[in-house]
Amino acid sequence: MRDEESLIAFYRSAVNGTEVHSIHTEAEGMALFPFFRRQMRVWLREGVRFITLQELAQEALAKRSEIPVYGIARSTLPGRAGQVTVSCLKTASG
């Protein structure tokens, strides 16, 4: 990204329904804390709601038949070295 505003806009556009955001204390908690604080303020201002994983599980289990089933695969991502584990929606063929 060319600047922090672009990065904040990218992350905001990526929030689509229920998302899990991992916080890395060595990055967001330290070196990137001012940026992370700005990102959180944007999300809160725009109505993003934060819940615990327990609340997320309770909501999902209340509608168990609607829970999508995902597989996992190894893949590469732009800007990341090596391969990472990613989720992929399972299809009827597997």
mmCIF file as gemmi writes it, N, C-alpha and C atoms, coordinates in Angstrom:
data_model
loop_
_atom_site.group_PDB
_atom_site.id
_atom_site.type_symbol
_atom_site.label_atom_id
_atom_site.label_alt_id
_atom_site.label_comp_id
_atom_site.label_asym_id
_atom_site.label_entity_id
_atom_site.label_seq_id
_atom_site.pdbx_PDB_ins_code
_atom_site.Cartn_x
_atom_site.Cartn_y
_atom_site.Cartn_z
_atom_site.occupancy
_atom_site.B_iso_or_equiv
_atom_site.pdbx_formal_charge
_atom_site.auth_seq_id
_atom_site.auth_asym_id
_atom_site.pdbx_PDB_model_num
ATOM 1 N N . MET Axp A 1 ? 0.837 -1.173 0 1 0 ? 1 A 1
ATOM 2 C CA . MET Axp A 1 ? 0 0 0 1 0 ? 1 A 1
ATOM 3 C C . MET Axp A 1 ? 0.888 1.244 0 1 0 ? 1 A 1
ATOM 4 N N . ARG Axp A 2 ? 0.406 2.288 -0.605 1 0 ? 2 A 1
ATOM 5 C CA . ARG Axp A 2 ? 1.236 3.488 -0.735 1 0 ? 2 A 1
ATOM 6 C C . ARG Axp A 2 ? 1.301 4.32 0.543 1 0 ? 2 A 1
ATOM 7 N N . ASP Axp A 3 ? 0.276 4.213 1.43 1 0 ? 3 A 1
ATOM 8 C CA . ASP Axp A 3 ? 0.29 4.962 2.678 1 0 ? 3 A 1
ATOM 9 C C . ASP Axp A 3 ? -0.698 4.319 3.658 1 0 ? 3 A 1
ATOM 10 N N . GLU Axp A 4 ? -0.709 4.825 4.899 1 0 ? 4 A 1
ATOM 11 C CA . GLU Axp A 4 ? -1.581 4.242 5.922 1 0 ? 4 A 1
ATOM 12 C C . GLU Axp A 4 ? -3.055 4.368 5.576 1 0 ? 4 A 1
ATOM 13 N N . GLU Axp A 5 ? -3.451 5.479 4.969 1 0 ? 5 A 1
ATOM 14 C CA . GLU Axp A 5 ? -4.859 5.66 4.614 1 0 ? 5 A 1
ATOM 15 C C . GLU Axp A 5 ? -5.315 4.577 3.638 1 0 ? 5 A 1
ATOM 16 N N . SER Axp A 6 ? -4.464 4.24 2.677 1 0 ? 6 A 1
ATOM 17 C CA . SER Axp A 6 ? -4.794 3.18 1.719 1 0 ? 6 A 1
ATOM 18 C C . SER Axp A 6 ? -4.914 1.841 2.421 1 0 ? 6 A 1
ATOM 19 N N . LEU Axp A 7 ? -4.029 1.598 3.364 1 0 ? 7 A 1
ATOM 20 C CA . LEU Axp A 7 ? -4.054 0.339 4.105 1 0 ? 7 A 1
ATOM 21 C C . LEU Axp A 7 ? -5.31 0.244 4.964 1 0 ? 7 A 1
ATOM 22 N N . ILE Axp A 8 ? -5.671 1.338 5.64 1 0 ? 8 A 1
ATOM 23 C CA . ILE Axp A 8 ? -6.89 1.347 6.45 1 0 ? 8 A 1
ATOM 24 C C . ILE Axp A 8 ? -8.111 1.118 5.564 1 0 ? 8 A 1
ATOM 25 N N . ALA Axp A 9 ? -8.164 1.777 4.41 1 0 ? 9 A 1
ATOM 26 C CA . ALA Axp A 9 ? -9.284 1.593 3.481 1 0 ? 9 A 1
ATOM 27 C C . ALA Axp A 9 ? -9.344 0.159 2.977 1 0 ? 9 A 1
ATOM 28 N N . PHE Axp A 10 ? -8.179 -0.448 2.702 1 0 ? 10 A 1
ATOM 29 C CA . PHE Axp A 10 ? -8.144 -1.833 2.251 1 0 ? 10 A 1
ATOM 30 C C . PHE Axp A 10 ? -8.714 -2.759 3.313 1 0 ? 10 A 1
ATOM 31 N N . TYR Axp A 11 ? -8.244 -2.621 4.552 1 0 ? 11 A 1
ATOM 32 C CA . TYR Axp A 11 ? -8.734 -3.486 5.623 1 0 ? 11 A 1
ATOM 33 C C . TYR Axp A 11 ? -10.22 -3.259 5.885 1 0 ? 11 A 1
ATOM 34 N N . ARG Axp A 12 ? -10.683 -2.032 5.788 1 0 ? 12 A 1
ATOM 35 C CA . ARG Axp A 12 ? -12.111 -1.759 5.998 1 0 ? 12 A 1
ATOM 36 C C . ARG Axp A 12 ? -12.933 -2.427 4.916 1 0 ? 12 A 1
ATOM 37 N N . SER Axp A 13 ? -12.468 -2.382 3.673 1 0 ? 13 A 1
ATOM 38 C CA . SER Axp A 13 ? -13.229 -3.014 2.591 1 0 ? 13 A 1
ATOM 39 C C . SER Axp A 13 ? -13.199 -4.538 2.703 1 0 ? 13 A 1
ATOM 40 N N . ALA Axp A 14 ? -12.219 -5.07 3.412 1 0 ? 14 A 1
ATOM 41 C CA . ALA Axp A 14 ? -12.102 -6.526 3.564 1 0 ? 14 A 1
ATOM 42 C C . ALA Axp A 14 ? -13.076 -7.078 4.594 1 0 ? 14 A 1
ATOM 43 N N . VAL Axp A 15 ? -13.585 -6.217 5.486 1 0 ? 15 A 1
ATOM 44 C CA . VAL Axp A 15 ? -14.546 -6.681 6.492 1 0 ? 15 A 1
ATOM 45 C C . VAL Axp A 15 ? -15.868 -6.896 5.785 1 0 ? 15 A 1
ATOM 46 N N . ASN Axp A 16 ? -16.251 -8.156 5.706 1 0 ? 16 A 1
ATOM 47 C CA . ASN Axp A 16 ? -17.436 -8.533 4.947 1 0 ? 16 A 1
ATOM 48 C C . ASN Axp A 16 ? -18.183 -9.595 5.746 1 0 ? 16 A 1
ATOM 49 N N . GLY Axp A 17 ? -19.083 -9.16 6.591 1 0 ? 17 A 1
ATOM 50 C CA . GLY Axp A 17 ? -19.768 -10.119 7.451 1 0 ? 17 A 1
ATOM 51 C C . GLY Axp A 17 ? -18.924 -10.372 8.684 1 0 ? 17 A 1
ATOM 52 N N . THR Axp A 18 ? -18.86 -11.611 9.093 1 0 ? 18 A 1
ATOM 53 C CA . THR Axp A 18 ? -18.091 -11.964 10.284 1 0 ? 18 A 1
ATOM 54 C C . THR Axp A 18 ? -16.661 -12.276 9.888 1 0 ? 18 A 1
ATOM 55 N N . GLU Axp A 19 ? -15.731 -11.587 10.498 1 0 ? 19 A 1
ATOM 56 C CA . GLU Axp A 19 ? -14.309 -11.786 10.234 1 0 ? 19 A 1
ATOM 57 C C . GLU Axp A 19 ? -13.59 -12.011 11.554 1 0 ? 19 A 1
ATOM 58 N N . VAL Axp A 20 ? -12.515 -12.756 11.512 1 0 ? 20 A 1
ATOM 59 C CA . VAL Axp A 20 ? -11.648 -12.915 12.678 1 0 ? 20 A 1
ATOM 60 C C . VAL Axp A 20 ? -10.378 -12.146 12.378 1 0 ? 20 A 1
ATOM 61 N N . HIS Axp A 21 ? -10.039 -11.214 13.251 1 0 ? 21 A 1
ATOM 62 C CA . HIS Axp A 21 ? -8.846 -10.389 13.057 1 0 ? 21 A 1
ATOM 63 C C . HIS Axp A 21 ? -7.818 -10.794 14.099 1 0 ? 21 A 1
ATOM 64 N N . SER Axp A 22 ? -6.702 -11.327 13.658 1 0 ? 22 A 1
ATOM 65 C CA . SER Axp A 22 ? -5.635 -11.73 14.569 1 0 ? 22 A 1
ATOM 66 C C . SER Axp A 22 ? -4.756 -10.539 14.894 1 0 ? 22 A 1
ATOM 67 N N . ILE Axp A 23 ? -4.474 -10.373 16.153 1 0 ? 23 A 1
ATOM 68 C CA . ILE Axp A 23 ? -3.609 -9.291 16.601 1 0 ? 23 A 1
ATOM 69 C C . ILE Axp A 23 ? -2.272 -9.898 17.018 1 0 ? 23 A 1
ATOM 70 N N . HIS Axp A 24 ? -1.208 -9.414 16.435 1 0 ? 24 A 1
ATOM 71 C CA . HIS Axp A 24 ? 0.141 -9.881 16.765 1 0 ? 24 A 1
ATOM 72 C C . HIS Axp A 24 ? 0.783 -8.837 17.682 1 0 ? 24 A 1
ATOM 73 N N . THR Axp A 25 ? 1.01 -9.208 18.917 1 0 ? 25 A 1
ATOM 74 C CA . THR Axp A 25 ? 1.507 -8.227 19.89 1 0 ? 25 A 1
ATOM 75 C C . THR Axp A 25 ? 2.837 -7.624 19.482 1 0 ? 25 A 1
ATOM 76 N N . GLU Axp A 26 ? 3.656 -8.377 18.762 1 0 ? 26 A 1
ATOM 77 C CA . GLU Axp A 26 ? 4.954 -7.831 18.373 1 0 ? 26 A 1
ATOM 78 C C . GLU Axp A 26 ? 4.834 -6.827 17.228 1 0 ? 26 A 1
ATOM 79 N N . ALA Axp A 27 ? 3.705 -6.791 16.548 1 0 ? 27 A 1
ATOM 80 C CA . ALA Axp A 27 ? 3.511 -5.837 15.443 1 0 ? 27 A 1
ATOM 81 C C . ALA Axp A 27 ? 2.485 -4.785 15.851 1 0 ? 27 A 1
ATOM 82 N N . GLU Axp A 28 ? 1.185 -5.15 15.795 1 0 ? 28 A 1
ATOM 83 C CA . GLU Axp A 28 ? 0.136 -4.177 16.116 1 0 ? 28 A 1
ATOM 84 C C . GLU Axp A 28 ? 0.257 -3.666 17.549 1 0 ? 28 A 1
ATOM 85 N N . GLY Axp A 29 ? 0.693 -4.503 18.45 1 0 ? 29 A 1
ATOM 86 C CA . GLY Axp A 29 ? 0.778 -4.101 19.847 1 0 ? 29 A 1
ATOM 87 C C . GLY Axp A 29 ? 1.974 -3.232 20.178 1 0 ? 29 A 1
ATOM 88 N N . MET Axp A 30 ? 2.939 -3.164 19.298 1 0 ? 30 A 1
ATOM 89 C CA . MET Axp A 30 ? 4.146 -2.395 19.585 1 0 ? 30 A 1
ATOM 90 C C . MET Axp A 30 ? 4.438 -1.426 18.433 1 0 ? 30 A 1
ATOM 91 N N . ALA Axp A 31 ? 5.182 -1.886 17.455 1 0 ? 31 A 1
ATOM 92 C CA . ALA Axp A 31 ? 5.656 -0.999 16.385 1 0 ? 31 A 1
ATOM 93 C C . ALA Axp A 31 ? 4.522 -0.349 15.594 1 0 ? 31 A 1
ATOM 94 N N . LEU Axp A 32 ? 3.41 -1.08 15.405 1 0 ? 32 A 1
ATOM 95 C CA . LEU Axp A 32 ? 2.313 -0.553 14.591 1 0 ? 32 A 1
ATOM 96 C C . LEU Axp A 32 ? 1.129 -0.08 15.423 1 0 ? 32 A 1
ATOM 97 N N . PHE Axp A 33 ? 1.33 0.106 16.718 1 0 ? 33 A 1
ATOM 98 C CA . PHE Axp A 33 ? 0.208 0.466 17.583 1 0 ? 33 A 1
ATOM 99 C C . PHE Axp A 33 ? -0.506 1.743 17.153 1 0 ? 33 A 1
ATOM 100 N N . PRO Axp A 34 ? 0.176 2.843 16.81 1 0 ? 34 A 1
ATOM 101 C CA . PRO Axp A 34 ? -0.558 4.046 16.371 1 0 ? 34 A 1
ATOM 102 C C . PRO Axp A 34 ? -1.429 3.785 15.138 1 0 ? 34 A 1
ATOM 103 N N . PHE Axp A 35 ? -0.905 3.016 14.187 1 0 ? 35 A 1
ATOM 104 C CA . PHE Axp A 35 ? -1.689 2.666 13 1 0 ? 35 A 1
ATOM 105 C C . PHE Axp A 35 ? -2.885 1.802 13.398 1 0 ? 35 A 1
ATOM 106 N N . PHE Axp A 36 ? -2.655 0.801 14.232 1 0 ? 36 A 1
ATOM 107 C CA . PHE Axp A 36 ? -3.723 -0.101 14.651 1 0 ? 36 A 1
ATOM 108 C C . PHE Axp A 36 ? -4.828 0.67 15.378 1 0 ? 36 A 1
ATOM 109 N N . ARG Axp A 37 ? -4.451 1.609 16.228 1 0 ? 37 A 1
ATOM 110 C CA . ARG Axp A 37 ? -5.431 2.428 16.948 1 0 ? 37 A 1
ATOM 111 C C . ARG Axp A 37 ? -6.287 3.212 15.944 1 0 ? 37 A 1
ATOM 112 N N . ARG Axp A 38 ? -5.66 3.792 14.918 1 0 ? 38 A 1
ATOM 113 C CA . ARG Axp A 38 ? -6.417 4.522 13.894 1 0 ? 38 A 1
ATOM 114 C C . ARG Axp A 38 ? -7.378 3.593 13.159 1 0 ? 38 A 1
ATOM 115 N N . GLN Axp A 39 ? -6.889 2.399 12.829 1 0 ? 39 A 1
ATOM 116 C CA . GLN Axp A 39 ? -7.721 1.418 12.135 1 0 ? 39 A 1
ATOM 117 C C . GLN Axp A 39 ? -8.932 1.051 12.989 1 0 ? 39 A 1
ATOM 118 N N . MET Axp A 40 ? -8.722 0.815 14.274 1 0 ? 40 A 1
ATOM 119 C CA . MET Axp A 40 ? -9.835 0.47 15.168 1 0 ? 40 A 1
ATOM 120 C C . MET Axp A 40 ? -10.847 1.61 15.255 1 0 ? 40 A 1
ATOM 121 N N . ARG Axp A 41 ? -10.366 2.844 15.318 1 0 ? 41 A 1
ATOM 122 C CA . ARG Axp A 41 ? -11.277 3.994 15.39 1 0 ? 41 A 1
ATOM 123 C C . ARG Axp A 41 ? -12.144 4.092 14.142 1 0 ? 41 A 1
ATOM 124 N N . VAL Axp A 42 ? -11.561 3.828 12.973 1 0 ? 42 A 1
ATOM 125 C CA . VAL Axp A 42 ? -12.333 3.844 11.723 1 0 ? 42 A 1
ATOM 126 C C . VAL Axp A 42 ? -13.404 2.76 11.778 1 0 ? 42 A 1
ATOM 127 N N . TRP Axp A 43 ? -13.005 1.557 12.154 1 0 ? 43 A 1
ATOM 128 C CA . TRP Axp A 43 ? -13.978 0.459 12.217 1 0 ? 43 A 1
ATOM 129 C C . TRP Axp A 43 ? -15.116 0.79 13.175 1 0 ? 43 A 1
ATOM 130 N N . LEU Axp A 44 ? -14.797 1.286 14.357 1 0 ? 44 A 1
ATOM 131 C CA . LEU Axp A 44 ? -15.83 1.617 15.338 1 0 ? 44 A 1
ATOM 132 C C . LEU Axp A 44 ? -16.737 2.726 14.832 1 0 ? 44 A 1
ATOM 133 N N . ARG Axp A 45 ? -16.155 3.747 14.219 1 0 ? 45 A 1
ATOM 134 C CA . ARG Axp A 45 ? -16.938 4.865 13.682 1 0 ? 45 A 1
ATOM 135 C C . ARG Axp A 45 ? -17.904 4.381 12.601 1 0 ? 45 A 1
ATOM 136 N N . GLU Axp A 46 ? -17.484 3.382 11.833 1 0 ? 46 A 1
ATOM 137 C CA . GLU Axp A 46 ? -18.308 2.883 10.735 1 0 ? 46 A 1
ATOM 138 C C . GLU Axp A 46 ? -19.227 1.737 11.151 1 0 ? 46 A 1
ATOM 139 N N . GLY Axp A 47 ? -19.282 1.454 12.444 1 0 ? 47 A 1
ATOM 140 C CA . GLY Axp A 47 ? -20.259 0.484 12.934 1 0 ? 47 A 1
ATOM 141 C C . GLY Axp A 47 ? -19.796 -0.955 13.019 1 0 ? 47 A 1
ATOM 142 N N . VAL Axp A 48 ? -18.504 -1.218 12.822 1 0 ? 48 A 1
ATOM 143 C CA . VAL Axp A 48 ? -18.018 -2.58 12.982 1 0 ? 48 A 1
ATOM 144 C C . VAL Axp A 48 ? -18.191 -2.963 14.443 1 0 ? 48 A 1
ATOM 145 N N . ARG Axp A 49 ? -18.744 -4.14 14.687 1 0 ? 49 A 1
ATOM 146 C CA . ARG Axp A 49 ? -19.012 -4.617 16.033 1 0 ? 49 A 1
ATOM 147 C C . ARG Axp A 49 ? -18.02 -5.718 16.375 1 0 ? 49 A 1
ATOM 148 N N . PHE Axp A 50 ? -17.47 -5.644 17.556 1 0 ? 50 A 1
ATOM 149 C CA . PHE Axp A 50 ? -16.498 -6.631 18.014 1 0 ? 50 A 1
ATOM 150 C C . PHE Axp A 50 ? -17.153 -7.535 19.04 1 0 ? 50 A 1
ATOM 151 N N . ILE Axp A 51 ? -16.986 -8.842 18.846 1 0 ? 51 A 1
ATOM 152 C CA . ILE Axp A 51 ? -17.547 -9.808 19.777 1 0 ? 51 A 1
ATOM 153 C C . ILE Axp A 51 ? -16.472 -10.815 20.149 1 0 ? 51 A 1
ATOM 154 N N . THR Axp A 52 ? -16.733 -11.574 21.197 1 0 ? 52 A 1
ATOM 155 C CA . THR Axp A 52 ? -15.784 -12.61 21.605 1 0 ? 52 A 1
ATOM 156 C C . THR Axp A 52 ? -15.987 -13.855 20.743 1 0 ? 52 A 1
ATOM 157 N N . LEU Axp A 53 ? -15.003 -14.728 20.739 1 0 ? 53 A 1
ATOM 158 C CA . LEU Axp A 53 ? -15.155 -15.987 20.002 1 0 ? 53 A 1
ATOM 159 C C . LEU Axp A 53 ? -16.276 -16.83 20.593 1 0 ? 53 A 1
ATOM 160 N N . GLN Axp A 54 ? -16.514 -16.712 21.905 1 0 ? 54 A 1
ATOM 161 C CA . GLN Axp A 54 ? -17.62 -17.436 22.524 1 0 ? 54 A 1
ATOM 162 C C . GLN Axp A 54 ? -18.958 -16.958 21.952 1 0 ? 54 A 1
ATOM 163 N N . GLU Axp A 55 ? -19.127 -15.641 21.812 1 0 ? 55 A 1
ATOM 164 C CA . GLU Axp A 55 ? -20.359 -15.103 21.231 1 0 ? 55 A 1
ATOM 165 C C . GLU Axp A 55 ? -20.515 -15.559 19.779 1 0 ? 55 A 1
ATOM 166 N N . LEU Axp A 56 ? -19.416 -15.569 19.039 1 0 ? 56 A 1
ATOM 167 C CA . LEU Axp A 56 ? -19.438 -16.017 17.651 1 0 ? 56 A 1
ATOM 168 C C . LEU Axp A 56 ? -19.88 -17.476 17.567 1 0 ? 56 A 1
ATOM 169 N N . ALA Axp A 57 ? -19.331 -18.316 18.447 1 0 ? 57 A 1
ATOM 170 C CA . ALA Axp A 57 ? -19.699 -19.735 18.462 1 0 ? 57 A 1
ATOM 171 C C . ALA Axp A 57 ? -21.172 -19.919 18.809 1 0 ? 57 A 1
ATOM 172 N N . GLN Axp A 58 ? -21.673 -19.172 19.77 1 0 ? 58 A 1
ATOM 173 C CA . GLN Axp A 58 ? -23.082 -19.289 20.155 1 0 ? 58 A 1
ATOM 174 C C . GLN Axp A 58 ? -23.996 -18.896 19.004 1 0 ? 58 A 1
ATOM 175 N N . GLU Axp A 59 ? -23.656 -17.818 18.301 1 0 ? 59 A 1
ATOM 176 C CA . GLU Axp A 59 ? -24.454 -17.402 17.143 1 0 ? 59 A 1
ATOM 177 C C . GLU Axp A 59 ? -24.443 -18.474 16.061 1 0 ? 59 A 1
ATOM 178 N N . ALA Axp A 60 ? -23.27 -19.033 15.796 1 0 ? 60 A 1
ATOM 179 C CA . ALA Axp A 60 ? -23.147 -20.052 14.749 1 0 ? 60 A 1
ATOM 180 C C . ALA Axp A 60 ? -23.904 -21.323 15.122 1 0 ? 60 A 1
ATOM 181 N N . LEU Axp A 61 ? -23.762 -21.767 16.361 1 0 ? 61 A 1
ATOM 182 C CA . LEU Axp A 61 ? -24.405 -23.006 16.777 1 0 ? 61 A 1
ATOM 183 C C . LEU Axp A 61 ? -25.924 -22.878 16.831 1 0 ? 61 A 1
ATOM 184 N N . ALA Axp A 62 ? -26.43 -21.663 16.958 1 0 ? 62 A 1
ATOM 185 C CA . ALA Axp A 62 ? -27.879 -21.457 16.924 1 0 ? 62 A 1
ATOM 186 C C . ALA Axp A 62 ? -28.432 -21.728 15.524 1 0 ? 62 A 1
ATOM 187 N N . LYS Axp A 63 ? -27.562 -21.663 14.512 1 0 ? 63 A 1
ATOM 188 C CA . LYS Axp A 63 ? -27.952 -21.929 13.124 1 0 ? 63 A 1
ATOM 189 C C . LYS Axp A 63 ? -26.98 -22.944 12.525 1 0 ? 63 A 1
ATOM 190 N N . ARG Axp A 64 ? -26.823 -24.057 13.206 1 0 ? 64 A 1
ATOM 191 C CA . ARG Axp A 64 ? -25.813 -25.067 12.844 1 0 ? 64 A 1
ATOM 192 C C . ARG Axp A 64 ? -25.866 -25.471 11.367 1 0 ? 64 A 1
ATOM 193 N N . SER Axp A 65 ? -27.046 -25.603 10.788 1 0 ? 65 A 1
ATOM 194 C CA . SER Axp A 65 ? -27.152 -26.057 9.393 1 0 ? 65 A 1
ATOM 195 C C . SER Axp A 65 ? -26.623 -25.033 8.397 1 0 ? 65 A 1
ATOM 196 N N . GLU Axp A 66 ? -26.434 -23.782 8.832 1 0 ? 66 A 1
ATOM 197 C CA . GLU Axp A 66 ? -25.947 -22.737 7.936 1 0 ? 66 A 1
ATOM 198 C C . GLU Axp A 66 ? -24.43 -22.55 8.017 1 0 ? 66 A 1
ATOM 199 N N . ILE Axp A 67 ? -23.764 -23.329 8.851 1 0 ? 67 A 1
ATOM 200 C CA . ILE Axp A 67 ? -22.315 -23.177 9.007 1 0 ? 67 A 1
ATOM 201 C C . ILE Axp A 67 ? -21.623 -23.723 7.758 1 0 ? 67 A 1
ATOM 202 N N . PRO Axp A 68 ? -20.873 -22.879 7.027 1 0 ? 68 A 1
ATOM 203 C CA . PRO Axp A 68 ? -20.167 -23.376 5.846 1 0 ? 68 A 1
ATOM 204 C C . PRO Axp A 68 ? -19.002 -24.277 6.255 1 0 ? 68 A 1
ATOM 205 N N . VAL Axp A 69 ? -18.685 -25.208 5.393 1 0 ? 69 A 1
ATOM 206 C CA . VAL Axp A 69 ? -17.577 -26.12 5.653 1 0 ? 69 A 1
ATOM 207 C C . VAL Axp A 69 ? -16.43 -25.738 4.731 1 0 ? 69 A 1
ATOM 208 N N . TYR Axp A 70 ? -15.281 -25.479 5.322 1 0 ? 70 A 1
ATOM 209 C CA . TYR Axp A 70 ? -14.109 -25.077 4.566 1 0 ? 70 A 1
ATOM 210 C C . TYR Axp A 70 ? -13.018 -26.121 4.701 1 0 ? 70 A 1
ATOM 211 N N . GLY Axp A 71 ? -12.239 -26.251 3.653 1 0 ? 71 A 1
ATOM 212 C CA . GLY Axp A 71 ? -11.027 -27.036 3.706 1 0 ? 71 A 1
ATOM 213 C C . GLY Axp A 71 ? -9.859 -26.087 3.913 1 0 ? 71 A 1
ATOM 214 N N . ILE Axp A 72 ? -8.682 -26.634 4.017 1 0 ? 72 A 1
ATOM 215 C CA . ILE Axp A 72 ? -7.497 -25.794 4.102 1 0 ? 72 A 1
ATOM 216 C C . ILE Axp A 72 ? -6.518 -26.221 3.031 1 0 ? 72 A 1
ATOM 217 N N . ALA Axp A 73 ? -5.686 -25.281 2.622 1 0 ? 73 A 1
ATOM 218 C CA . ALA Axp A 73 ? -4.688 -25.549 1.587 1 0 ? 73 A 1
ATOM 219 C C . ALA Axp A 73 ? -3.479 -24.669 1.856 1 0 ? 73 A 1
ATOM 220 N N . ARG Axp A 74 ? -2.364 -25.009 1.262 1 0 ? 74 A 1
ATOM 221 C CA . ARG Axp A 74 ? -1.165 -24.181 1.333 1 0 ? 74 A 1
ATOM 222 C C . ARG Axp A 74 ? -1.14 -23.321 0.078 1 0 ? 74 A 1
ATOM 223 N N . SER Axp A 75 ? -0.82 -22.034 0.256 1 0 ? 75 A 1
ATOM 224 C CA . SER Axp A 75 ? -0.822 -21.11 -0.869 1 0 ? 75 A 1
ATOM 225 C C . SER Axp A 75 ? 0.163 -19.981 -0.587 1 0 ? 75 A 1
ATOM 226 N N . THR Axp A 76 ? 0.333 -19.123 -1.57 1 0 ? 76 A 1
ATOM 227 C CA . THR Axp A 76 ? 1.161 -17.938 -1.385 1 0 ? 76 A 1
ATOM 228 C C . THR Axp A 76 ? 0.253 -16.718 -1.384 1 0 ? 76 A 1
ATOM 229 N N . LEU Axp A 77 ? 0.69 -15.678 -0.7 1 0 ? 77 A 1
ATOM 230 C CA . LEU Axp A 77 ? -0.043 -14.422 -0.656 1 0 ? 77 A 1
ATOM 231 C C . LEU Axp A 77 ? 0.902 -13.293 -1.025 1 0 ? 77 A 1
ATOM 232 N N . PRO Axp A 78 ? 0.414 -12.285 -1.745 1 0 ? 78 A 1
ATOM 233 C CA . PRO Axp A 78 ? 1.273 -11.155 -2.096 1 0 ? 78 A 1
ATOM 234 C C . PRO Axp A 78 ? 1.851 -10.508 -0.839 1 0 ? 78 A 1
ATOM 235 N N . GLY Axp A 79 ? 3.126 -10.247 -0.867 1 0 ? 79 A 1
ATOM 236 C CA . GLY Axp A 79 ? 3.783 -9.588 0.245 1 0 ? 79 A 1
ATOM 237 C C . GLY Axp A 79 ? 4.212 -10.502 1.373 1 0 ? 79 A 1
ATOM 238 N N . ARG Axp A 80 ? 3.913 -11.789 1.264 1 0 ? 80 A 1
ATOM 239 C CA . ARG Axp A 80 ? 4.295 -12.75 2.303 1 0 ? 80 A 1
ATOM 240 C C . ARG Axp A 80 ? 5.329 -13.711 1.732 1 0 ? 80 A 1
ATOM 241 N N . ALA Axp A 81 ? 6.335 -14.015 2.539 1 0 ? 81 A 1
ATOM 242 C CA . ALA Axp A 81 ? 7.362 -14.958 2.113 1 0 ? 81 A 1
ATOM 243 C C . ALA Axp A 81 ? 6.856 -16.387 2.299 1 0 ? 81 A 1
ATOM 244 N N . GLY Axp A 82 ? 7.172 -17.253 1.366 1 0 ? 82 A 1
ATOM 245 C CA . GLY Axp A 82 ? 6.818 -18.665 1.497 1 0 ? 82 A 1
ATOM 246 C C . GLY Axp A 82 ? 5.327 -18.905 1.398 1 0 ? 82 A 1
ATOM 247 N N . GLN Axp A 83 ? 4.943 -20.098 1.837 1 0 ? 83 A 1
ATOM 248 C CA . GLN Axp A 83 ? 3.537 -20.47 1.786 1 0 ? 83 A 1
ATOM 249 C C . GLN Axp A 83 ? 2.87 -20.265 3.14 1 0 ? 83 A 1
ATOM 250 N N . VAL Axp A 84 ? 1.561 -20.049 3.093 1 0 ? 84 A 1
ATOM 251 C CA . VAL Axp A 84 ? 0.744 -19.91 4.291 1 0 ? 84 A 1
ATOM 252 C C . VAL Axp A 84 ? -0.447 -20.852 4.153 1 0 ? 84 A 1
ATOM 253 N N . THR Axp A 85 ? -1.098 -21.14 5.262 1 0 ? 85 A 1
ATOM 254 C CA . THR Axp A 85 ? -2.289 -21.946 5.226 1 0 ? 85 A 1
ATOM 255 C C . THR Axp A 85 ? -3.49 -21.042 4.994 1 0 ? 85 A 1
ATOM 256 N N . VAL Axp A 86 ? -4.324 -21.386 4.026 1 0 ? 86 A 1
ATOM 257 C CA . VAL Axp A 86 ? -5.507 -20.594 3.697 1 0 ? 86 A 1
ATOM 258 C C . VAL Axp A 86 ? -6.738 -21.498 3.703 1 0 ? 86 A 1
ATOM 259 N N . SER Axp A 87 ? -7.892 -20.887 3.9 1 0 ? 87 A 1
ATOM 260 C CA . SER Axp A 87 ? -9.138 -21.674 3.849 1 0 ? 87 A 1
ATOM 261 C C . SER Axp A 87 ? -9.705 -21.606 2.446 1 0 ? 87 A 1
ATOM 262 N N . CYS Axp A 88 ? -10.413 -22.655 2.08 1 0 ? 88 A 1
ATOM 263 C CA . CYS Axp A 88 ? -11.064 -22.681 0.778 1 0 ? 88 A 1
ATOM 264 C C . CYS Axp A 88 ? -12.392 -23.399 0.941 1 0 ? 88 A 1
ATOM 265 N N . LEU Axp A 89 ? -13.433 -22.83 0.382 1 0 ? 89 A 1
ATOM 266 C CA . LEU Axp A 89 ? -14.772 -23.399 0.476 1 0 ? 89 A 1
ATOM 267 C C . LEU Axp A 89 ? -14.79 -24.75 -0.221 1 0 ? 89 A 1
ATOM 268 N N . LYS Axp A 90 ? -15.311 -25.759 0.46 1 0 ? 90 A 1
ATOM 269 C CA . LYS Axp A 90 ? -15.398 -27.077 -0.147 1 0 ? 90 A 1
ATOM 270 C C . LYS Axp A 90 ? -16.537 -27.08 -1.165 1 0 ? 90 A 1
ATOM 271 N N . THR Axp A 91 ? -16.317 -27.78 -2.252 1 0 ? 91 A 1
ATOM 272 C CA . THR Axp A 91 ? -17.353 -27.914 -3.275 1 0 ? 91 A 1
ATOM 273 C C . THR Axp A 91 ? -17.934 -29.325 -3.199 1 0 ? 91 A 1
ATOM 274 N N . ALA Axp A 92 ? -18.958 -29.572 -3.987 1 0 ? 92 A 1
ATOM 275 C CA . ALA Axp A 92 ? -19.589 -30.896 -3.995 1 0 ? 92 A 1
ATOM 276 C C . ALA Axp A 92 ? -18.59 -31.972 -4.379 1 0 ? 92 A 1
ATOM 277 N N . SER Axp A 93 ? -17.562 -31.606 -5.174 1 0 ? 93 A 1
ATOM 278 C CA . SER Axp A 93 ? -16.587 -32.605 -5.62 1 0 ? 93 A 1
ATOM 279 C C . SER Axp A 93 ? -15.439 -32.76 -4.627 1 0 ? 93 A 1
ATOM 280 N N . GLY Axp A 94 ? -15.443 -32.002 -3.541 1 0 ? 94 A 1
ATOM 281 C CA . GLY Axp A 94 ? -14.398 -32.244 -2.576 1 0 ? 94 A 1
ATOM 282 C C . GLY Axp A 94 ? -13.827 -31.017 -2.001 1 0 ? 94 A 1
